[in-house]
Amino acid sequence: MSDSLRPLAEAVAGDHFTERCYQLLTELVIPIPPLRQRMDDFDLLAQDMLEQHNRDRDAQVIGFAPDVWSAFRKYSWPGNQGELRAVIEEARAACTGKLITTDDLPFRFRTGQE
């Protein structure tokens, strides 16, 4: 596991990180579960990301086709929110209509589902 992905407590125990620095950085720790475990938030999060990509654009994409929502829910999202943001950004760029369809989704996302 990369040092940047290792929990800080584990890095301190392995003498890769100082105890003092750990104490300064971890005064308030808010654990956030992976995206695949937060499906209740998923629709709002995806729509908000789409609206962010719509800003300052003449043509507006208003949402996602029902089959896209199904594809999103089946996917495991190993890259969490960063991956979701990238998928939406690429789909938004490819979209020519008012709704993002499965044809607009990036190839890597569509092949990652299988």
Buried (B, 14 or more C-beta within 10 A) or exposed (E): EEEEEEEBEEBBEEEEBEEEEBEEEEEEEEEEEEBEEBEEEBBEBBBEBBBEBBEEEEEEBEBBBEEBBEBBEEBEBEBBBEBBBBBBBBBBEEBEEEEBBBBBBBEEBBEBEE
